[in-house]
Amino acid sequence: MTQPSQSRVLVANRGEIALRIIRSIQERGDTAVAVYADQDMDAQFVRGADEAYALRGTSAAETYLSGDKIIAIASANGVDAIHPGYGFLAESPTFAAQVQEAGISWIGPSPEVIELLGDKIRARQTALRVGVAPVPGTQEPLTGRGEVEAFIKQWDYPVVLKAADGGGGRGIHVLHGEGDLDTFFTGRDLTSGSGAGFFIERYVPRARHLETQSGRDSHGTFTVYSTRDCSVQRRHQKLIEEAPAPFISPEIEAALIANSQALFDAVGYVGLGTCEYLLTEDGELYFLEVNPRLQVEHTVTEEVAGVDLVDAQLTIAEGGPIPLGGEVRGHSIELRVTSEDPANDLIPTTGTLSRVVWPTGPGIRIDTGIGEGDTVSSEFDSMVAKIIVTAPTREQAIARALRVTRETVLDGVANPLPLYAHILNHPLFNQAQGGNLGVWTRWLESGVLEEFAAIFKAEQEALSPATTSGPTPTQERTRVIIELDGKRAELTLPAHLFAGAAAATASRKPAQPLRSSREQNRRSGGATPLNSDAVIAPSQAIVVRVPVEVGTEVAEGDILLVLESMKMESYIRSPRAGRIESIGVEVGANVAPGAVLATLTPEPVTVEGGQS
């Protein structure tokens, strides 16, 4: 039965996600309503919306994660429907239920389905019930270390512990030995807290990450718009995605589609979602999870299937038939452009985009929510843009993507485009045949990222000869356009050589934005702290656990704090034996690079099992 029309749709998200959804709403002739945090008041998605309302706050918790504020704004302003985008509240069954209880249409699967499939443990149970094989693992939330040790005794290391309510790479912990097990349980009680708990799986070291962009309407019609490959990852966070998935047999493709339909039919799924799988080098196909929402990489499916997936979501939510995509044509590759430094372990950076030049030409799509003069904040996701290239063949799409890495200019923040050029040129990315997987989910961490960093460092040193004083502001570079025998060339020189020349000052900008941002980050806080007794944050992150307190005696190497950055946990360890003198942060705090997390007593103390 067709539902009432949704003429006023609120987008409960920000940035390029919100702008992407706003455009589809407006193309239907409907009114797009935005909500915004204080720092987003003049953002592109706010300017692009028909109406925009303040959430009054700066942090995610008091803005885009505040369901009560969002529903209050929607109710007060005649909103018919809420689209959650992806991230934030998109996979919250509680929020979805609150929206429906307020008499507002929810653009997405029902709260009950989100609870069944958004929770990874329940999704595993559902998969087993319909004959879809997940990676071998436990089917109930873990209650303590004993269960983990029993599983390890059966399967041996490595294993992976996953948060049942994790997503997008968050809440994943690979254990290679007892030391990792000790670290995982430091300051953690699996039976406490409001989370959905953890489960454990056998770790699959070499596998491709495959997906189906699936949809099902209220009439029971199911479709897969395309398959995708998202194997180029760092810390389980996707970097490059493509559609359709290359180098898979017709049998594997048929299994992907059949398994996805079995999962959607089993729970009465209504809406769009993504089913994710691992394909091992032995040809085994394992179910991973269902993401009951649109995903970042939905764009590549849109390009090859010829369908607006947001429009499809809105149609399905109104009770209409699922729009069917056309035959998959061509090949599409998405490059996630983030403000992260690939030459420094992809650490997030912040800054203002002083100059932006996007590539143009056939088959190029730019999805972004920020532009020249905008600031990348540490409060929210590091995504700057998504560049999607499409061509008749995969080989042509790769060539086009390489052109994109050369043409794009993003001065003011670090970005991974130089790394992407390295990946796109790599032989393993370009072919997979016989028993060869091509790239796999931990491929970058197998030495490729270090290989790139070494090449990049050599290029940097060639441009910036080493000095005894280390990097200083006067070592910034400036670019001068010259002609040599009638041939145009760029000459890069230390900026201070032109400090007195007004013309050079006007044209001064970094010759290599990634390189200059990296030096600036190092100068502004990523180096040795002034107080050697201070423990500082190595990068922008969120504090997730503090297993020590003031007065605790620690040994060298003991875990002092646990931070989450790039959706992965990192452990801050004591640089020496001592006693905790102060703790400068609390759980949930968002810390900047160089922030003082804790301090140790000025003089080392003797700690049992440690050094004095």
C-alpha positions as CSV (number, residue, x, y, z in Angstrom):
1,M,0.0,0.0,0.0
2,T,1.4,3.4,-1.0
3,Q,2.2,5.7,1.9
4,P,1.5,9.4,2.1
5,S,3.9,11.6,0.0
6,Q,7.1,12.7,1.8
7,S,7.2,16.4,0.6
8,R,9.5,17.8,3.5
9,V,12.5,15.6,4.2
10,L,15.0,16.4,7.0
11,V,18.5,15.1,6.4
12,A,20.0,14.1,9.8
13,N,23.6,14.4,8.7
14,R,26.3,16.8,7.5
15,G,29.0,17.4,4.9
16,E,29.0,15.7,1.5
17,I,26.6,13.0,2.8
18,A,23.9,15.6,3.5
19,L,24.5,17.5,0.3
20,R,24.3,14.3,-1.7
21,I,20.9,13.5,-0.2
22,I,19.6,17.1,-0.4
23,R,20.2,17.2,-4.1
24,S,18.1,14.0,-4.7
25,I,15.3,15.3,-2.5
26,Q,15.2,18.6,-4.5
27,E,15.3,16.8,-7.8
28,R,12.0,15.1,-6.8
29,G,10.5,18.5,-6.2
30,D,10.4,18.1,-2.5
31,T,11.7,20.3,0.3
32,A,15.1,19.5,1.8
33,V,15.6,20.5,5.4
34,A,19.1,20.6,7.0
35,V,20.2,20.7,10.6
36,Y,23.7,21.9,11.6
37,A,26.3,22.2,14.3
38,D,27.6,25.7,15.1
39,Q,30.7,25.3,13.0
40,D,28.6,24.1,10.0
41,M,26.4,27.2,9.9
42,D,27.9,28.3,6.5
43,A,28.7,24.8,5.2
44,Q,27.8,23.9,1.6
45,F,25.1,21.5,2.7
46,V,23.4,24.1,4.8
47,R,23.5,26.7,1.9
48,G,22.2,24.0,-0.4
49,A,19.2,23.1,1.7
50,D,15.8,24.8,1.3
51,E,15.6,25.3,5.1
52,A,18.2,24.8,7.8
53,Y,17.9,24.8,11.6
54,A,20.6,25.1,14.3
55,L,21.3,22.1,16.6
56,R,23.1,24.5,19.1
57,G,26.4,22.8,19.9
58,T,29.8,21.9,18.5
59,S,30.4,18.2,19.3
60,A,28.8,15.2,17.6
61,A,27.2,14.2,20.9
62,E,25.3,17.4,21.3
63,T,24.4,17.8,17.6
64,Y,24.2,15.1,15.0
65,L,24.0,12.3,17.6
66,S,21.2,14.1,19.5
67,G,18.1,12.3,18.4
68,D,15.9,14.3,20.7
69,K,17.0,17.7,19.2
70,I,16.6,16.4,15.6
71,I,13.1,15.1,16.2
72,A,12.1,18.3,18.0
73,I,13.2,20.4,15.1
74,A,11.4,18.0,12.6
75,S,8.1,18.1,14.6
76,A,8.2,21.9,15.0
77,N,8.7,22.5,11.3
78,G,6.3,20.2,9.6
79,V,8.8,17.6,8.4
80,D,7.3,14.5,6.9
81,A,10.3,12.2,6.8
82,I,13.9,11.9,8.1
83,H,16.8,10.5,6.1
84,P,19.7,9.6,8.3
85,G,22.4,9.4,5.7
86,Y,25.2,7.1,6.8
87,G,27.1,7.3,10.0
88,F,25.8,9.1,13.1
89,L,22.3,7.8,13.8
90,A,21.8,5.8,10.6
91,E,22.0,2.4,12.3
92,S,20.3,3.3,15.6
93,P,17.1,1.3,16.0
94,T,16.2,3.5,19.0
95,F,16.3,6.6,16.9
96,A,14.4,5.0,14.0
97,A,11.7,4.0,16.5
98,Q,11.6,7.5,18.0
99,V,11.1,9.0,14.5
100,Q,8.2,6.7,13.8
101,E,6.6,7.2,17.2
102,A,6.7,11.0,16.4
103,G,4.6,10.3,13.3
104,I,7.4,10.9,10.9
105,S,8.4,8.6,8.1
106,W,11.8,6.9,8.5
107,I,13.9,6.5,5.3
108,G,15.4,3.2,5.9
109,P,14.6,-0.4,7.1
110,S,12.4,-0.8,10.2
111,P,13.9,-0.5,13.7
112,E,13.3,-4.2,14.1
113,V,15.4,-5.0,11.0
114,I,18.2,-2.7,12.0
115,E,18.3,-4.4,15.4
116,L,18.5,-7.8,13.7
117,L,21.1,-7.0,11.0
118,G,22.8,-3.9,12.4
119,D,23.9,-5.9,15.4
120,K,26.6,-8.2,14.1
121,I,25.9,-11.0,16.5
122,R,22.2,-11.2,15.5
123,A,23.2,-10.9,11.8
124,R,25.5,-13.9,12.2
125,Q,22.6,-15.8,13.8
126,T,20.3,-14.9,11.0
127,A,22.8,-15.9,8.4
128,L,23.3,-19.3,9.9
129,R,19.5,-19.8,10.1
130,V,19.1,-19.2,6.3
131,G,22.2,-21.3,5.4
132,V,24.6,-18.4,4.7
133,A,28.0,-19.3,6.1
134,P,29.8,-16.6,8.3
135,V,33.4,-16.7,9.3
136,P,33.7,-19.4,12.0
137,G,33.1,-17.7,15.4
138,T,30.9,-17.4,18.4
139,Q,27.1,-16.7,18.2
140,E,26.5,-15.0,21.5
141,P,28.1,-12.0,23.3
142,L,31.3,-12.8,25.1
143,T,31.1,-12.6,28.9
144,G,34.8,-12.8,29.8
145,R,38.3,-13.8,29.0
146,G,37.7,-17.5,29.5
147,E,35.5,-17.8,26.5
148,V,38.1,-16.0,24.4
149,E,40.8,-18.3,25.6
150,A,38.6,-21.4,24.9
151,F,38.1,-20.2,21.3
152,I,41.8,-19.6,20.8
153,K,42.5,-23.1,22.1
154,Q,40.2,-24.5,19.5
155,W,41.3,-22.3,16.5
156,D,44.7,-20.9,17.6
157,Y,45.9,-17.4,16.8
158,P,45.3,-15.1,15.1
159,V,41.7,-14.3,16.0
160,V,39.6,-11.2,15.7
161,L,37.4,-9.7,18.3
162,K,34.6,-7.5,17.0
163,A,32.1,-5.1,18.7
164,A,28.5,-6.3,17.9
165,D,27.5,-2.7,17.3
166,G,30.6,-1.6,15.5
167,G,30.7,-0.5,11.9
168,G,32.9,1.2,9.3
169,G,36.0,-0.5,10.7
170,R,35.2,0.5,14.3
171,G,35.5,-2.0,17.1
172,I,37.8,-4.5,15.4
173,H,40.7,-6.0,17.3
174,V,43.1,-8.6,15.8
175,L,44.9,-10.7,18.3
176,H,48.2,-12.4,17.2
177,G,49.3,-13.7,20.6
178,E,48.8,-13.6,24.4
179,G,50.3,-10.1,24.6
180,D,47.5,-8.8,22.3
181,L,45.0,-10.6,24.5
182,D,46.4,-8.9,27.7
183,T,46.2,-5.5,25.9
184,F,42.6,-6.0,24.8
185,F,41.4,-6.8,28.3
186,T,43.4,-3.9,30.0
187,G,40.8,-1.7,31.6
188,R,37.9,-3.5,29.8
189,D,35.0,-5.4,31.3
190,L,32.9,-7.2,28.7
191,T,29.9,-7.4,31.0
192,S,29.7,-3.7,31.7
193,G,28.7,-0.6,29.7
194,S,25.9,0.1,27.3
195,G,27.4,-1.5,24.2
196,A,26.1,-4.7,22.5
197,G,29.1,-6.7,23.5
198,F,31.9,-8.5,21.6
199,F,32.1,-11.7,19.6
200,I,35.2,-13.6,18.3
201,E,36.0,-15.0,14.9
202,R,38.8,-16.9,13.3
203,Y,41.0,-14.4,11.6
204,V,41.2,-14.7,7.8
205,P,44.6,-13.1,7.0
206,R,44.3,-12.9,3.2
207,A,40.9,-12.2,1.7
208,R,39.1,-9.8,-0.6
209,H,36.2,-7.7,0.6
210,L,33.2,-8.1,-1.7
211,E,29.8,-6.4,-1.4
212,T,26.3,-6.4,-3.0
213,Q,24.3,-3.2,-3.2
214,S,21.0,-4.7,-2.5
215,G,17.4,-3.5,-2.2
216,R,14.0,-4.9,-1.4
217,D,10.6,-3.1,-1.4
218,S,7.4,-3.6,0.7
219,H,6.0,-5.9,-2.1
220,G,8.9,-8.4,-1.7
221,T,10.7,-7.5,-4.9
222,F,14.5,-7.9,-4.4
223,T,17.4,-6.7,-6.5
224,V,21.2,-6.4,-6.5
225,Y,22.2,-3.2,-8.3
226,S,25.8,-4.3,-8.5
227,T,28.6,-6.0,-6.8
228,R,31.6,-4.0,-5.4
229,D,35.2,-4.7,-4.3
230,C,36.4,-2.7,-1.3
231,S,39.7,-4.6,-0.6
232,V,42.0,-1.6,-0.5
233,Q,41.8,-0.7,3.2
234,R,43.8,0.6,6.0
235,R,42.9,-0.4,9.6
236,H,39.7,-1.9,8.2
237,Q,38.8,1.5,6.8
238,K,38.0,1.5,3.0
239,L,40.1,3.7,0.8
240,I,39.4,2.7,-2.8
241,E,36.2,1.0,-4.0
242,E,35.1,-0.2,-7.4
243,A,32.1,-1.7,-9.2
244,P,31.5,-4.2,-10.4
245,A,33.8,-6.4,-8.4
246,P,36.6,-7.5,-10.8
247,F,38.2,-11.0,-11.1
248,I,35.2,-13.0,-9.7
249,S,33.7,-16.1,-11.3
250,P,30.1,-16.3,-12.4
251,E,29.6,-18.9,-9.6
252,I,30.9,-16.5,-6.9
253,E,28.7,-13.7,-8.3
254,A,25.6,-15.9,-8.2
255,A,26.4,-17.0,-4.6
256,L,26.7,-13.3,-3.6
257,I,23.3,-12.5,-5.0
258,A,21.6,-15.6,-3.7
259,N,23.0,-15.2,-0.2
260,S,22.0,-11.5,-0.1
261,Q,18.4,-12.2,-1.1
262,A,18.2,-15.0,1.5
263,L,19.2,-12.5,4.2
264,F,16.9,-9.7,3.1
265,D,13.9,-12.1,2.6
266,A,14.5,-13.7,6.0
267,V,14.0,-10.5,8.0
268,G,11.4,-8.8,5.7
269,Y,13.9,-6.1,4.7
270,V,12.3,-3.0,3.2
271,G,14.9,-0.5,1.8
272,L,18.4,-0.5,0.5
273,G,21.4,-2.1,2.3
274,T,24.8,-3.7,1.7
275,C,25.7,-7.3,2.3
276,E,29.5,-7.7,2.9
277,Y,31.6,-10.9,2.4
278,L,35.1,-12.2,2.5
279,L,36.5,-14.2,-0.5
280,T,39.6,-16.1,0.6
281,E,42.5,-17.2,-1.6
282,D,41.1,-20.7,-1.4
283,G,37.9,-19.6,-2.9
284,E,35.8,-19.8,0.3
285,L,33.0,-17.2,0.5
286,Y,32.1,-16.0,4.1
287,F,29.4,-13.6,5.2
288,L,30.6,-10.7,7.2
289,E,27.7,-8.3,7.9
290,V,24.8,-6.3,6.6
291,N,24.9,-2.5,6.7
292,P,21.2,-1.5,6.9
293,R,21.8,1.9,5.2
294,L,23.4,3.6,2.3
295,Q,27.2,3.5,2.3
296,V,30.0,5.9,1.3
297,E,30.8,3.8,-1.8
298,H,27.2,3.7,-3.1
299,T,28.4,6.1,-5.8
300,V,30.2,3.5,-7.9
301,T,27.1,1.4,-8.1
302,E,25.1,4.4,-9.2
303,E,27.5,5.0,-12.0
304,V,27.5,1.5,-13.4
305,A,23.8,0.7,-12.8
306,G,22.4,4.0,-13.9
307,V,20.2,4.6,-10.8
308,D,19.9,7.3,-8.1
309,L,20.0,5.2,-5.0
310,V,18.8,8.0,-2.7
311,D,15.8,8.5,-5.0
312,A,15.3,4.7,-4.8
313,Q,15.3,4.9,-1.0
314,L,12.7,7.6,-1.0
315,T,10.5,5.7,-3.4
316,I,10.6,2.5,-1.4
317,A,9.8,4.4,1.9
318,E,6.7,5.8,0.2
319,G,5.6,2.2,-0.5
320,G,6.4,2.3,-4.2
321,P,8.1,-0.5,-6.2
322,I,11.8,-0.7,-6.1
323,P,13.4,1.2,-9.0
324,L,15.4,-1.4,-11.0
325,G,18.8,-0.4,-12.3
326,G,19.8,-1.1,-15.9
327,E,22.3,-3.6,-17.0
328,V,25.7,-3.0,-15.3
329,R,27.8,-1.1,-17.8
330,G,31.4,0.0,-17.6
331,H,33.6,0.2,-14.5
332,S,33.7,2.8,-11.8
333,I,36.4,3.5,-9.1
334,E,35.9,5.7,-6.1
335,L,38.9,7.4,-4.3
336,R,38.1,8.5,-0.8
337,V,39.9,11.8,-0.3
338,T,40.5,12.4,3.4
339,S,42.6,14.9,5.4
340,E,45.0,12.1,6.3
341,D,48.8,11.9,5.8
342,P,49.7,8.7,4.0
343,A,53.4,9.4,4.5
344,N,52.8,9.5,8.3
345,D,50.7,6.3,8.8
346,L,47.5,8.0,7.5
347,I,47.2,10.2,10.7
348,P,44.3,12.7,10.4
349,T,45.3,16.3,10.0
350,T,43.3,19.5,10.2
351,G,43.6,22.8,8.4
352,T,42.0,25.3,6.0
353,L,41.8,24.6,2.3
354,S,43.7,27.5,0.9
355,R,43.4,26.4,-2.8
356,V,41.2,23.7,-4.3
357,V,41.2,22.5,-7.9
358,W,39.0,19.5,-8.9
359,P,39.6,17.5,-12.0
360,T,37.2,17.7,-14.9
361,G,36.5,15.8,-18.1
362,P,34.5,12.7,-19.1
363,G,33.5,10.2,-16.5
364,I,34.5,12.2,-13.4
365,R,32.2,12.9,-10.5
366,I,33.1,14.9,-7.4
367,D,31.0,14.4,-4.2
368,T,32.1,16.9,-1.6
369,G,30.7,19.2,1.0
370,I,33.6,21.6,1.4
371,G,35.5,24.0,-0.8
372,E,38.2,26.6,-0.9
373,G,38.5,28.6,2.3
374,D,36.7,25.9,4.4
375,T,38.3,24.3,7.4
376,V,38.7,20.6,8.1
377,S,37.7,20.2,11.8
378,S,38.9,17.6,14.2
379,E,35.4,17.2,15.6
380,F,34.0,15.2,12.7
381,D,35.0,12.7,10.0
382,S,38.2,13.4,8.0
383,M,36.4,13.1,4.6
384,V,37.1,15.9,2.2
385,A,35.6,14.5,-0.9
386,K,34.9,11.4,-3.0
387,I,36.2,11.3,-6.5
388,I,34.4,8.8,-8.7
389,V,35.7,7.9,-12.2
390,T,33.9,5.8,-14.6
391,A,35.0,4.4,-18.0
392,P,34.0,1.6,-20.4
393,T,36.6,-0.8,-19.0
394,R,38.5,-1.2,-15.7
395,E,41.8,-0.4,-17.5
396,Q,40.4,2.9,-18.8
397,A,39.0,3.7,-15.3
398,I,42.4,3.2,-13.7
399,A,44.0,5.4,-16.3
400,R,41.4,8.1,-15.7
401,A,41.9,7.7,-11.9
402,L,45.6,8.3,-12.3
403,R,44.9,11.5,-14.2
404,V,42.7,12.6,-11.3
405,T,45.5,12.1,-8.8
406,R,47.7,14.4,-10.9
407,E,45.1,17.1,-11.5
408,T,43.6,17.5,-8.1
409,V,45.0,20.3,-5.9
410,L,44.1,20.5,-2.2
411,D,46.4,23.0,-0.5
412,G,46.2,23.3,3.2
413,V,45.6,19.7,4.3
414,A,47.3,16.4,3.9
415,N,45.6,14.0,1.5
416,P,46.2,10.5,0.3
417,L,46.1,11.1,-3.5
418,P,49.9,10.5,-3.9
419,L,49.4,7.1,-2.2
420,Y,46.4,6.3,-4.5
421,A,48.6,6.9,-7.5
422,H,51.1,4.4,-6.1
423,I,48.3,1.9,-5.6
424,L,46.7,2.4,-9.0
425,N,50.1,1.7,-10.6
426,H,50.8,-1.4,-8.6
427,P,50.8,-4.7,-10.5
428,L,48.7,-6.5,-7.9
429,F,46.0,-3.9,-8.2
430,N,45.9,-4.3,-11.9
431,Q,45.4,-8.0,-12.2
432,A,44.4,-11.1,-10.3
433,Q,44.6,-14.5,-12.0
434,G,45.1,-18.1,-11.2
435,G,45.4,-18.5,-7.4
436,N,46.4,-14.8,-7.0
437,L,43.9,-12.7,-5.1
438,G,45.2,-9.4,-6.4
439,V,44.9,-7.0,-3.5
440,W,43.4,-8.1,-0.1
441,T,42.1,-6.3,3.0
442,R,45.5,-6.1,4.7
443,W,47.5,-5.6,1.6
444,L,48.5,-2.1,2.4
445,E,49.8,-3.1,5.8
446,S,51.8,-5.9,4.3
447,G,54.5,-3.4,3.3
448,V,52.9,-1.3,0.6
449,L,52.3,1.7,2.8
450,E,55.8,1.6,4.1
451,E,57.1,1.3,0.5
452,F,55.2,4.4,-0.5
453,A,56.4,6.4,2.6
454,A,60.0,5.6,1.8
455,I,59.6,6.8,-1.8
456,F,57.8,9.9,-0.6
457,K,60.5,10.6,2.0
458,A,63.2,10.3,-0.6
459,E,61.3,12.8,-2.8
460,Q,61.0,15.2,0.1
461,E,64.7,15.0,1.0
462,A,65.6,15.7,-2.6
463,L,63.6,18.9,-2.5
464,S,64.6,19.8,1.1
465,P,68.3,19.1,1.8
466,A,68.8,18.1,5.4
467,T,70.1,20.8,7.8
468,T,71.4,20.5,11.3
469,S,68.7,22.7,12.7
470,G,65.7,20.6,11.6
471,P,62.6,22.0,9.9
472,T,61.8,25.6,10.5
473,P,59.2,28.0,9.0
474,T,61.8,29.4,6.7
475,Q,62.2,26.0,5.0
476,E,58.7,26.2,3.5
477,R,58.7,26.0,-0.2
478,T,57.4,28.5,-2.8
479,R,56.7,27.8,-6.5
480,V,58.0,30.0,-9.3
481,I,57.0,29.5,-13.0
482,I,59.9,30.0,-15.3
483,E,60.9,29.3,-18.9
484,L,64.1,27.5,-19.8
485,D,65.0,27.8,-23.5
486,G,61.3,28.5,-24.2
487,K,60.1,25.5,-22.2
488,R,57.7,26.2,-19.3
489,A,58.9,24.7,-15.9
490,E,58.2,25.0,-12.2
491,L,61.0,25.9,-9.9
492,T,60.6,25.1,-6.2
493,L,62.8,27.1,-3.7
494,P,62.8,27.9,0.0
495,A,60.2,30.5,0.6
496,H,62.4,32.8,2.6
497,L,64.5,33.6,-0.5
498,F,61.6,35.6,-1.7
499,A,60.5,37.1,1.6
500,G,61.2,40.6,0.5
501,A,59.6,40.4,-2.9
502,A,56.0,41.4,-3.0
503,A,55.2,39.5,-6.2
504,A,56.7,36.3,-4.8
505,T,54.8,36.8,-1.5
506,A,51.6,37.1,-3.4
507,S,52.1,33.9,-5.2
508,R,53.6,31.9,-2.3
509,K,52.0,28.5,-1.7
510,P,53.3,25.0,-1.0
511,A,54.5,23.2,-4.1
512,Q,53.3,20.0,-2.6
513,P,50.4,20.4,-0.3
514,L,50.8,17.0,1.4
515,R,54.4,17.6,2.1
516,S,54.0,21.1,3.6
517,S,51.1,20.1,5.7
518,R,53.1,17.2,7.1
519,E,55.9,19.5,8.1
520,Q,53.5,21.9,9.7
521,N,51.8,19.2,11.7
522,R,55.2,18.0,12.9
523,R,56.1,21.5,14.0
524,S,52.8,22.2,15.7
525,G,52.7,19.4,18.1
526,G,53.5,15.9,16.8
527,A,57.2,16.1,18.0
528,T,58.8,15.7,21.4
529,P,56.9,17.5,24.1
530,L,58.6,20.4,26.0
531,N,58.0,18.5,29.3
532,S,59.5,15.1,29.1
533,D,57.2,13.9,31.9
534,A,54.1,14.7,29.9
535,V,52.4,12.0,27.8
536,I,50.9,13.6,24.7
537,A,48.4,12.7,22.0
538,P,50.2,11.6,18.8
539,S,47.2,12.6,16.6
540,Q,43.6,13.8,16.8
541,A,41.6,11.1,18.5
542,I,38.8,10.3,21.0
543,V,39.6,9.0,24.4
544,V,37.8,5.7,24.9
545,R,39.4,4.2,28.0
546,V,41.6,5.4,30.9
547,P,42.7,2.2,32.8
548,V,44.8,4.2,35.3
549,E,44.1,6.9,37.8
550,V,46.1,9.6,39.6
551,G,48.6,7.9,41.9
552,T,48.8,4.7,40.0
553,E,52.4,3.3,39.8
554,V,53.2,2.1,36.3
555,A,56.1,0.3,34.6
556,E,57.6,1.3,31.3
557,G,55.2,0.1,28.5
558,D,52.1,-0.1,30.7
559,I,48.9,1.1,29.0
560,L,47.9,4.6,30.3
561,L,45.1,5.5,27.9
562,V,43.2,4.0,24.9
563,L,42.4,6.4,22.0
564,E,40.3,5.9,19.0
565,S,41.4,7.4,15.7
566,M,40.4,6.5,12.2
567,K,37.9,4.2,13.8
568,M,40.6,2.1,15.3
569,E,41.9,1.9,18.9
570,S,45.5,2.8,19.7
571,Y,47.3,2.3,23.0
572,I,49.2,5.1,24.7
573,R,51.9,3.4,26.8
574,S,54.1,4.8,29.6
575,P,57.5,6.0,28.4
576,R,59.1,4.9,31.7
577,A,58.4,3.7,35.2
578,G,56.7,6.2,37.4
579,R,53.6,7.4,39.1
580,I,50.6,9.1,37.5
581,E,50.7,12.7,38.7
582,S,47.7,14.0,36.7
583,I,45.3,12.9,34.0
584,G,44.3,15.8,31.7
585,V,41.4,14.1,29.8
586,E,38.3,12.0,30.3
587,V,36.6,9.3,28.4
588,G,34.8,10.8,25.4
589,A,37.1,13.8,25.1
590,N,38.2,14.7,21.6
591,V,42.0,15.5,21.8
592,A,44.2,17.4,19.3
593,P,47.7,16.4,18.3
594,G,50.1,17.4,21.0
595,A,47.5,17.6,23.8
596,V,48.7,16.5,27.2
597,L,46.9,13.3,28.2
598,A,48.7,12.7,31.5
599,T,51.8,13.5,33.4
600,L,54.2,11.3,35.3
601,T,56.1,12.2,38.5
602,P,59.2,14.2,37.8
603,E,61.4,11.4,39.1
604,P,61.0,7.7,38.2
605,V,59.8,5.4,41.0
606,T,60.5,1.8,41.4
607,V,57.7,-0.4,40.1
608,E,57.6,-4.1,40.7
609,G,58.4,-5.8,37.4
610,G,59.6,-2.6,35.9
611,Q,62.7,-0.4,36.0
612,S,63.7,2.4,38.3
